[in-house]
Amino acid sequence: MEYILAFVVGGAICIVGQLLLDIFKLTPAHVMAIFVTLGAVLDGFGLYDKLIDFAGAGATVPITSFGHSLLHGAMHQAKEHGFVGIGIGIFELTSAGISAAILFAFIMALIFKPKG
């Protein structure tokens, strides 16, 4: 049942993204910004953790989880270190993913000829 819930919730997030692209003619960058912001807002109200408990990977894999991780880490470290903790917390939970994305993009640029 966990796999079905993850598939349905992750798929629903993808459907919303596709609708934003097709109906509202938004660019992929706009959709990404909306989803990251939505994840942060839902985490601010304490709802994204409940969605993760319900859907598992269906809620942690999409880009909305990145916004959740940014805010979640910032709030956690802000409680410990004050204002400086916000900067520490933003990168605490997301640094591995950001570093991996940069590394793999660099490797792919070496292997393939990028356009532009």
C-alpha positions in Angstrom: 0.0 0.0 0.0 2.9 2.3 0.7 4.0 2.1 -3.0 0.6 2.9 -4.2 0.2 6.0 -2.0 3.7 7.2 -3.0 2.8 6.7 -6.7 -0.5 8.5 -6.3 0.8 11.5 -4.4 4.0 11.9 -6.5 1.9 11.5 -9.6 -0.6 14.1 -8.4 2.2 16.6 -7.8 3.5 15.9 -11.4 0.0 16.3 -12.8 -0.3 19.7 -11.1 3.1 20.7 -12.6 2.1 19.5 -16.1 -1.2 21.5 -15.8 0.7 24.6 -14.8 2.9 24.1 -17.9 0.1 23.3 -20.4 -2.9 25.4 -19.2 -1.2 28.5 -17.7 1.8 28.4 -20.1 4.3 28.8 -17.3 8.0 28.1 -17.9 9.6 25.2 -16.1 11.5 27.7 -14.0 8.3 29.2 -12.8 6.8 25.8 -12.0 9.9 24.9 -10.1 9.9 28.1 -8.1 6.2 27.6 -7.3 6.8 24.1 -6.1 9.8 25.0 -3.9 7.8 27.8 -2.4 4.8 25.6 -1.9 6.9 23.0 -0.1 8.3 25.7 2.2 4.9 27.2 2.9 3.4 23.7 3.7 6.3 23.0 6.0 5.8 26.4 7.7 2.3 25.3 8.6 3.4 21.9 9.6 1.6 20.1 6.8 4.5 18.8 4.7 5.7 16.4 7.4 2.2 14.9 7.6 2.3 14.5 3.8 5.6 12.7 4.1 4.2 10.4 6.8 1.3 9.7 4.6 3.0 9.3 1.2 6.6 8.6 1.9 8.8 8.8 -1.2 5.8 10.3 -3.1 6.3 13.5 -1.1 10.1 13.4 -0.6 11.2 12.9 -4.2 9.5 15.8 -6.0 11.0 19.3 -5.9 8.4 20.4 -3.3 10.5 18.5 -0.8 13.5 20.8 -1.5 11.5 23.7 -0.2 10.5 21.7 2.8 14.1 20.8 3.5 15.3 24.4 3.1 12.8 25.7 5.6 12.9 22.7 7.9 16.7 23.0 8.3 16.7 26.7 8.7 14.0 26.7 11.4 15.8 23.9 13.3 19.2 25.6 13.3 17.6 29.0 14.0 16.3 27.6 17.3 19.8 26.5 18.2 22.0 29.3 16.9 19.7 32.2 16.3 19.8 34.4 13.2 23.1 32.8 12.0 21.5 29.4 12.2 19.2 30.2 9.4 22.1 30.2 6.9 23.6 27.1 8.5 20.3 25.2 8.4 19.4 26.0 4.8 22.5 24.2 3.6 22.6 21.5 6.3 19.9 19.3 4.8 20.3 20.2 1.1 24.1 20.4 0.6 24.5 16.8 -0.5 21.8 17.1 -3.2 23.1 20.4 -4.4 26.7 19.1 -4.5 25.7 16.0 -6.4 23.7 18.0 -8.9 26.7 20.2 -9.6 29.1 17.2 -9.8 26.9 15.2 -12.2 26.2 18.2 -14.4 29.9 18.8 -14.7 30.6 15.2 -15.6 27.8 15.2 -18.2 29.1 18.4 -19.7 32.5 16.7 -20.1 31.0 13.6 -21.7 28.4 15.3 -24.0 28.7 18.5 -25.9 26.4 21.1 -24.2 24.5 23.4 -26.4 24.8 27.2 -26.0 
